[in-house]
Amino acid sequence: MKKQIFIYNPIAGGGRAEQAISLIKTFAREEKKLHEIEIVRTDAPGKACRYTEIWSRVFPNVIIYSVGGDGTLNEVINGIYPNTKLGIIPAGSGNDFYRVYQEIEGTKKINLGVVNGRKFINIASLGIDAKMADTANRIKNSRFRMLSYPRAIIEEIIKYKPTSITINGVPTEKTILTICNGQYYGNGFPMNPEYNLSDGLFNVISAGKLTRRQIIVLLLKILRQTHLESERVAFYQTDSILVESGKSLLCNVDGEVFADTRFEFSVIKDGVTLTTDVPQYVKRAIKAIK
């Protein structure tokens, strides 16, 4: 019998995580599998990471599930051991990495990124998109939660100024700079259509100084997945990148935002083991909350 550990954020998705846990219990009881499950509730930042590390270290053969959004998932991947299997139940407001995860069949090791000691599974960004993520996080805790991403986009385009940085020591100005492992960010923008989770490389996608109108045009191209054809967009692959600034900048990491003046990125090859080979009651719960 393989233990199933569900680590959830009770406020994720405006209560969707609580709903998911309730469904898991109900369906596990119906299938006489209730004895398999352990429910771990997090109530403060950092606890999902600590709980995951304990379960992963002491019981390496369990399946650990992130039940919440991209923020909960980021905490879980920062605690999980590389060989412990990870499942994802999409119960947050964005669920961007889940869009890629659901295409995986069976069990697969994939790369992680790390920036300043913090792991990420999906996309990290610096520039206007990081500011949009920060604003969206603020709005989603208000009564305008359902409109957090559109409102954040509008607010940040109005306030827009390009970001002056150095990349590997070379001075430049960027509107958007993304360091990509997965495909989607910002609640469904397919920034990285040529993603590869196992090649040991980041896809780095950026745009230099743009006007407000050009930003809007670029966002529309991203939605249509034609932005890599644009002369305003640069694309290359690397396993490391150093970004520095003379002032504090925001960095969006899997939807969570922190500030610093120096960001050192590198790839962790085979950093986590994803699995979609999960019990039927888990599949039923995912289908019910979609």
C-alpha positions in Angstrom: 0.0 0.0 0.0 1.5 3.3 -1.1 0.7 6.3 1.1 -0.9 9.3 -0.6 0.1 12.6 1.1 -2.0 15.7 0.3 -0.5 19.0 1.2 -3.0 21.8 0.8 -3.4 25.5 1.3 -6.9 26.1 2.7 -7.2 29.6 1.1 -6.0 28.6 -2.4 -8.4 29.3 -5.2 -10.8 31.0 -2.9 -11.7 27.7 -1.2 -11.2 25.3 -4.1 -8.4 23.5 -2.2 -10.8 22.8 0.7 -13.3 21.6 -1.8 -10.7 19.3 -3.4 -9.7 17.8 -0.1 -13.4 17.1 0.8 -13.9 15.4 -2.6 -10.7 13.3 -2.1 -12.0 12.1 1.3 -15.4 11.3 -0.1 -14.2 9.4 -3.1 -11.5 7.5 -1.1 -14.1 6.5 1.4 -16.4 5.2 -1.4 -13.5 3.2 -2.9 -12.5 1.9 0.6 -9.1 3.6 0.3 -9.5 6.2 3.1 -6.7 4.4 5.1 -4.2 5.3 2.3 -4.5 9.1 2.7 -2.8 11.7 4.9 -4.1 15.3 4.8 -1.6 18.0 5.7 -3.0 21.5 6.1 -0.7 24.5 5.8 -1.6 27.7 7.6 1.5 29.9 7.0 4.1 30.6 4.4 6.9 28.1 4.4 5.0 25.3 6.1 4.2 23.4 2.9 7.9 23.3 2.1 8.8 22.0 5.6 6.0 19.4 5.7 7.0 18.1 2.2 10.7 17.8 3.2 9.8 15.8 6.3 7.5 13.4 4.5 9.9 13.1 1.5 12.9 12.3 3.7 11.2 9.9 6.1 8.9 8.2 3.7 10.5 8.3 0.2 8.0 5.9 -1.4 4.9 8.0 -0.8 3.2 10.1 -3.5 3.1 13.8 -2.3 0.4 16.0 -3.9 0.4 19.8 -4.1 -3.3 20.8 -3.6 -3.6 24.5 -4.5 -2.1 26.8 -7.1 1.3 27.6 -8.4 2.4 29.2 -5.1 1.6 26.0 -3.2 3.4 23.9 -5.9 6.5 26.1 -5.6 6.7 25.5 -1.8 6.3 21.7 -2.4 9.0 21.5 -5.0 11.3 23.4 -2.7 10.9 20.7 -0.1 10.5 17.5 -2.0 13.4 15.0 -2.7 14.2 14.3 -6.3 13.1 10.7 -6.3 9.9 11.2 -4.3 6.9 11.2 -6.7 4.9 14.4 -7.0 1.3 14.7 -8.1 -0.6 18.0 -8.7 -4.2 18.8 -8.0 -5.2 22.1 -9.6 -7.1 24.1 -6.9 -5.5 27.6 -7.2 -6.3 30.7 -9.1 -3.8 30.2 -11.9 -2.7 26.5 -12.1 -0.3 27.4 -14.9 2.1 24.5 -14.6 -0.8 22.0 -14.3 -1.6 22.8 -18.0 1.7 21.1 -18.8 1.6 18.4 -16.1 -1.7 17.0 -17.3 0.0 16.1 -20.7 2.5 13.8 -18.9 1.8 10.1 -19.0 2.9 8.0 -16.1 6.1 9.0 -14.2 8.8 11.3 -15.5 11.8 13.1 -14.1 12.0 16.7 -15.2 14.3 19.7 -14.7 13.9 22.4 -12.2 15.3 25.9 -12.2 16.9 27.6 -9.2 17.4 31.3 -8.6 19.2 32.6 -5.5 18.7 29.3 -3.8 15.0 29.1 -4.5 13.8 26.3 -6.9 11.1 26.8 -9.5 9.3 24.4 -11.8 7.7 26.7 -14.3 8.8 30.2 -15.3 10.7 33.0 -13.6 10.5 36.6 -14.9 11.9 40.0 -14.4 10.4 43.2 -15.9 6.8 44.3 -16.5 5.5 40.7 -16.2 7.0 40.3 -12.7 5.2 43.6 -11.7 2.0 42.2 -13.2 2.3 39.1 -11.0 3.0 41.2 -7.9 -0.1 43.4 -8.6 -2.2 40.3 -9.4 -1.2 38.7 -6.0 -2.3 41.9 -4.3 -5.6 42.1 -6.1 -6.6 38.5 -5.7 -6.8 39.0 -2.0 -9.4 41.7 -2.5 -13.1 41.6 -3.7 -11.8 41.8 -7.3 -10.1 38.4 -7.1 -11.8 37.0 -10.3 -10.4 39.9 -12.3 -6.9 40.0 -10.8 -4.8 39.3 -13.9 -6.7 41.6 -16.3 -6.6 44.4 -13.8 -2.9 43.8 -13.1 -2.1 44.0 -16.8 -3.9 47.3 -17.2 -2.4 48.8 -14.1 1.2 47.9 -15.0 1.0 49.0 -18.7 -0.2 52.4 -17.5 2.7 52.7 -15.1 5.2 51.1 -17.4 8.9 51.9 -17.5 11.6 49.6 -19.0 14.0 47.9 -16.6 17.7 48.7 -16.8 19.8 45.6 -16.0 22.9 43.7 -17.0 22.7 40.1 -18.3 25.9 38.2 -17.8 27.7 41.5 -17.4 26.2 43.2 -20.5 24.1 46.3 -19.9 20.6 46.3 -21.5 17.0 47.5 -21.1 14.2 45.0 -21.0 10.5 45.2 -20.9 10.1 41.4 -20.5 12.7 38.8 -19.5 11.6 35.3 -18.8 13.6 32.2 -17.8 11.4 29.3 -18.8 11.1 25.6 -17.9 7.4 25.2 -18.4 5.1 26.8 -21.0 2.4 29.0 -19.3 2.4 31.9 -16.9 0.2 34.8 -15.9 -3.0 32.7 -15.8 -2.6 31.1 -19.2 -0.2 33.1 -21.3 1.8 30.5 -23.4 5.1 32.3 -23.2 7.2 29.2 -24.0 5.6 27.2 -26.7 8.8 25.3 -27.4 9.2 24.1 -23.8 11.2 20.9 -23.0 11.1 19.8 -19.4 14.1 17.3 -19.8 16.7 18.9 -22.0 18.8 20.5 -19.2 18.3 24.0 -20.6 16.2 27.1 -20.0 14.5 28.9 -22.8 15.2 32.6 -22.3 12.6 34.9 -24.0 12.9 38.6 -23.8 11.8 41.9 -25.3 13.7 45.2 -25.2 12.4 48.7 -24.7 8.8 48.9 -26.0 6.0 51.4 -26.2 2.7 50.8 -24.4 1.1 49.9 -27.7 3.9 47.5 -28.5 3.4 45.8 -25.2 -0.3 45.2 -25.9 0.5 43.9 -29.4 3.2 41.6 -27.9 0.7 40.2 -25.3 -1.8 39.4 -28.1 1.0 37.6 -30.0 1.9 35.6 -26.9 -1.8 34.5 -26.6 -1.6 33.4 -30.3 1.8 31.8 -29.7 3.3 33.8 -32.6 5.6 36.0 -30.5 8.8 34.1 -31.2 8.5 35.2 -34.8 8.6 38.9 -33.8 11.7 40.9 -34.5 11.2 42.5 -31.1 11.6 39.2 -29.3 14.9 37.5 -28.5 15.1 33.7 -27.8 18.0 31.6 -26.8 18.8 28.5 -24.6 21.2 28.3 -21.7 21.8 26.4 -18.4 22.7 29.5 -16.4 22.2 33.3 -16.5 23.2 36.1 -14.2 21.0 39.2 -14.0 22.0 42.3 -12.0 20.7 45.8 -11.4 21.8 48.9 -9.5 18.4 48.9 -7.7 16.1 46.4 -6.2 14.0 44.5 -8.8 11.0 42.2 -8.6 11.4 38.6 -9.7 8.4 36.4 -10.3 9.0 32.7 -9.5 6.1 30.4 -10.2 3.7 33.2 -9.4 5.4 34.2 -6.1 7.4 37.5 -6.1 10.6 38.5 -4.2 13.0 41.4 -4.6 16.8 41.6 -5.0 19.5 43.3 -7.0 21.3 40.1 -8.2 19.6 37.0 -9.7 21.7 33.9 -10.4 19.8 31.2 -12.3 20.8 27.6 -13.0 19.2 24.3 -14.0 18.8 21.3 -11.8 18.8 18.3 -14.1 16.2 15.7 -13.1 15.3 17.8 -10.1 11.8 16.3 -9.4 9.8 13.2 -10.3 6.3 14.0 -11.6 3.6 11.3 -11.8 0.1 11.2 -13.2 -0.2 7.5 -12.3 -2.5 8.2 -9.4 -5.4 6.4 -7.7 -8.9 6.6 -9.3 -10.3 8.7 -6.4 -7.7 11.4 -7.1 -8.6 11.4 -10.8 -12.3 11.7 -9.8 -11.5 14.7 -7.5 -9.5 16.5 -10.2 -12.3 16.0 -12.7 -14.9 17.3 -10.2 -13.2 20.5 -9.4 -12.2 21.5 -12.9 
